[in-house]
Amino acid sequence: MKLQLLFLFCSVMLFGSCDHRQIRTIEDFNFGWKFTKVEAGDALAPAYDDSSWESIRLPHDWSILAGYQKENTAASTGFSEGGIGWYRKTFLIPNSDKEKVIWIEFDGIYNNSTVRINGKKLGFRPNGYSSFSYDLTDHLNYGGENVLSVKVDRTAYADSRWYTGAGIYRDVRLVKTSKTHIPQWGVRITTPEISDDQASVHIETKVHGDENVELEVSIMDEEGNTIATQSGGLIQDLTIENPKLWGTENPNLYTADIVVKQNGKEVDRVQERFGIRSILFDPDKGFILNGERVKLKGVNLHHDVGALGAAATKASWEYRLSKLKSIGVNAIRMAHNPHAPILMEVCDEMGMLVMNEFFDEWHRPKEKSVVYLGDNAAGHEIARGYSDVFFDWAEKDLKDLIRRDFNHPSIIMWSIGNEIEWTFPDYNKTFSKLNPGSKRFDVPEFDPAKVGEAFQKVTKGKDSLSIVAKLLSSWVKEEDTTRPTVCGSVRPSISMVSGYGDAVDIMGFNYRAANYDIAYATYPNKPILGSENWGSFYEWDMVNKRDFVAGMFAWTGFAYLGEAGPWPRKGLEISFFDFAGFKTPRGHFFECLWKDEPKVYAVTTPAEESEYSYLEEKGWVFNIKKKKPPLWGDLRYWEWYNVNEHWNYQDGENIIVQTYTNCEEAELFLNGESLGNQLLADFPEDNIIKWLVPYAPGELKIIGYNNGSKADEYTLSSTGKLATIELAADKVTLESGGYDLAHVSVQLFDKAGRQLRDFNEEVVFEVVGEAELLAVDNGWEMNVSNHYEDRVKMHDGKALAVVRAGLKKGEATVVASIGSMKSNSLLLSIE
């Protein structure tokens, strides 16, 4: 028996166990793998000697593990390594499984994966975001060893506009069940009729093998109580009395337990979670959830999780979504590709509304690293991507995503594409003809007759974009008629005439808030929303004041890798939380907009550096500083204001103090002396109260008032030398099993207990016990140091350690040190 068999780790993910007496078992197949990037020509052959390969576990992203590299990488994909990777796993299948059906499920492999079992090719999958499975039954050695091998071809390392990761970066499972069984994604649940008193639950089940079966269906609430049962054929209709609805505040979930019986004997069993909720996009009222209007306070998310790259676990997403939830976010757009099933689970559990998205490009590629390659990188070998195989794979990839995610109540719409018009020059040509000299915030020509005539002249009646859009939407409707389709449009005035707008149920506007009113007036029956928006007050104000706009999705919720440059700018921190999960000033600002709890927060900037100026005759004015853009047109619209989160300057230096608040007014104090009250309503342009203050060391305090009463306060203090290091974690009790994570942050204080926010020295972490230090980060977009060491240079007084629970129960301690100074010992309980 080969060494890796000793690492076989077996667990139950839904129900059952590795006990072969169970009807259906789902085995965790993430452990006991071997990996190499060394050329291995016959590594797919069973007899290949992989003893020299690295022993690894999944999820595994070799790009992030290799670190950031300036050479032979692309800024568009985060200066990350490509190449070809090989994976092998040796495992046993007992003779007792001979009468079963056995398949392997992959949640995602990036990309161009070829999978073999015992030398037999099972299939090839080019899309790195798709989930898929292969039937192993007829190719297994029962009673002996089996070799599962995977080749991953990531040689086109600039194939995307963002970080993708590389390898088997999502979970893998081995499923064993009876010959007569429910296939993968074989259960569909809808709730067609809902009232306060009862809800109907419609369940359709597919069965492979002998379809002459009887189903026994039970529905259980979150406490495990059975509340409805029914027996019969493959379609079941049940009724739940006094249903608890799924929503953003109370994400109630139910479980359908479906037992397949053949000749009275149980042969298979599947459990599916679902929620009871109604959704509607109304062209006048926006989004309606369970009969009530809900404004979508959304963010866009890419699929990387900072220091862990694309190898996210459920705990990674729980950490991130809990932070988003804490500032009022209630919706997520999965930008711009299928994300992991575990993220959908977390959205269900936390009450996050989801725009599930398929593609960033169709049959015409987008430019990726054109700025850095010096030519049109879309046609360059290292940038060849999904557009090459779009017509071969689009239908399967799209339908597989819908089948996989159908039962998630969090998903409220399917997006068929993001900014597709950029790849069709006729849309820009038409726009330019109609709107010569148009600027970013100008209202474009929307008259259908004028736009249609211009578009017809430019295209001569030929537009493959609208043809493909209608095809994609038709594929969606073949799988799901309960949710609307949407797109992220950058030329809505053209797309509403070309046929693209007709292909989708909802028109999404990417950075086109100036179009809302004219679009509503011109197409009053078309629901619209902000599908991608600058994270600015202007964007939210445009959405919030218009009932007919369903909401917005700010770019972005978390900083993400890629789409940046030049070196060492590995990604973009234009978000509510940085790479490590530390809340940014923008995040504090939007918390004031999106939550009702009184809040005051303050940031500071030297007047000479600030984009704000105070003029006696005009008051406060704002001037966007033009910067050489690293990638897009004018990145300043995505960036936040130039601010600091400390109070350490030169004596007498003029400092602009900006206050973010949802209180009616705020009062500023410097060392106990009031510098006056100001009303938030007096700053309608940006919703930021401002003071010009000559710096003096000491304490800066802002108090917010509502109806004349104190509602909240915030303090910034000048600080001295480092005296204390304190550790805190998002949780101190972790589940054993090798998956759960604690995100341990470092806070620094001087001897007076004032927090240091401008400290940039190296911190070293040590983890002892039943846990391990997985990665480190400081949240900075310029940090290209290795995440997989025990140390990191702090940035603005911030650093993070990601600690992973071990397989066994016990305890672990985490300590951080800066030079000879040590932190408190943080105790983690592994249960």
C-alpha angles and dihedrals in degrees: 000000000000120000095249091064087071088065095056106134116193125193141152115251100182110357139325123044141230087285101115091214088077118100094228124015127188112197125199102240098184098101133074101035129146122214141188140165092197114112106271109175099184098029090123090064115097095230095054113126107238096166092116094053123105117266108232142162131220145287087057127175110181093187096066092038090056091054132226116314129189096204127066092007136095131238089221091065097039101266088288131156124257129182134111123309131193127208129187133179126185117202142160128245114194124224089245088073095062093103094049135089111238127191138169122229123205118191092197143336120190103240160344091350126187115195127196134178116204089342094309114123111235098181152298126253120187099183109088094200100051124105115220145157140215130210110238098176101106096041103051130110102228113210092015148060124308128193121212111193130186129190116199118196110200096153092126092073094170096052095117141049092232141029112298106173122220134248136017091336098161135055126292126204136186114217124199124183145133127304087250104056150133108268126225110295089005098141125076123186128189133169104213099172125039132173135154090264103044147353131211117226117202116197125186117188130190119211125194121204117021107014091192090099141123123230125213110199125191127179119210131191124226091275091057095252116146107234103168137019137181139168129206143080134340094293119062132182117194135173127224117201119221093358123209105227126224112239144145094271098036110026097189114185134195131198126223112208109200119191120190114210126191116191088346094306124114109243104164141009133194132179123205128185119217142162134227111233142129124224133191134170107209119194091221105032103033121220120004119196117186090342096309128102112247123185110220108238094187143165134200117240132193117207101250121097102207114250092019093054111203094336094098124163128201089262089057091058094041088057093049099041093047088057092049090048090051092064096046103269111152103168140048131198111208098226116234113324143025111301129206122293090236090062090054089052091053091048089053092049096045099040099248117159112225137212100198111206133199113189145016092191135021126194092324116066126229123229111264117172096003091131092058102036094049096228138056099306091190088080096041118110094236089052100048109128149156095319088074091065100026098117092045097050111017097094095048094044093048096046093044090056092051092047091049097048101030097111098050109111090200092070110089103164144014119229114208096193151353123233091331092160090074089072093053109069094194090073092058092042091054092046092051092050092051097040110032112187092007116170130210098269099034119119107244130218107280103169104129094214094052094041092046093051092049093046092050092053093049098044099031086222096304118116118150092182094071091042093054092042091057090047092052092048091049090054089051092051091049087063104030133019095165096078131051127240124237140175136204102242127192096179103040094155089061098034093055088061101036095062096257090104091049090054094063132055095220128035112223117203118211109202091333103115089137086067097058099091098041091045092051092048093047099040105025094167096056117093111224137190141172101261094178124014141170110257092245139121090245091061095047093044091053090051099039095053093053119070090192093063106083094209143281141272111214120215100261144005095184131017110261138203121253134016089088140080167110100163127303093024096097097175146345126281097193093126150098091257129026127234092281095045099258113146113251126214087258088055091053090048094052091045086063090052099043104038130061098211108106111259137176125186131168137203131180139213134179107253091235091059100038126103086219123082131183114221119185093221097043106023117217117005130179126214122187109227109226111232131183101260118234093209120337132054104272109352091190090085088062097040124083125238118285101264143150128213097215140074103225116119143127118292111268094009111145109246128187111220114203120197123202112198146143091209119109094243141359136211123208123213127189112195090338096310116117116235092191143273125276132189120234089219089066090068102057096149098066107358091236122126111218139196131183106220132178104230120252123168117252135057128347112194130182121194121194121210134199118190088351094302127112110260105168142344139203131197135204119186137189108249139214133205124323111275107156137031116202129188126207131176136202085236136001098197114072134179116246119234102089101273112079118097137205117203105212117196129196123226124186128207138183122228091275091056095253115145118245110227101171101052118127109176129123120274123198123207130207125190121190128181134020095353138061138220103250104177145339133217143164099205095242121137091218094054107112097159119124112279092203099071130088095251144051136178109250120239119212089341095307135119136152135204120198108210121193124208117240128236095260134060119256140088137297134191129213123203130177126199136192109195106313094338117100133198130230115286107256112210120213122193114213108201 
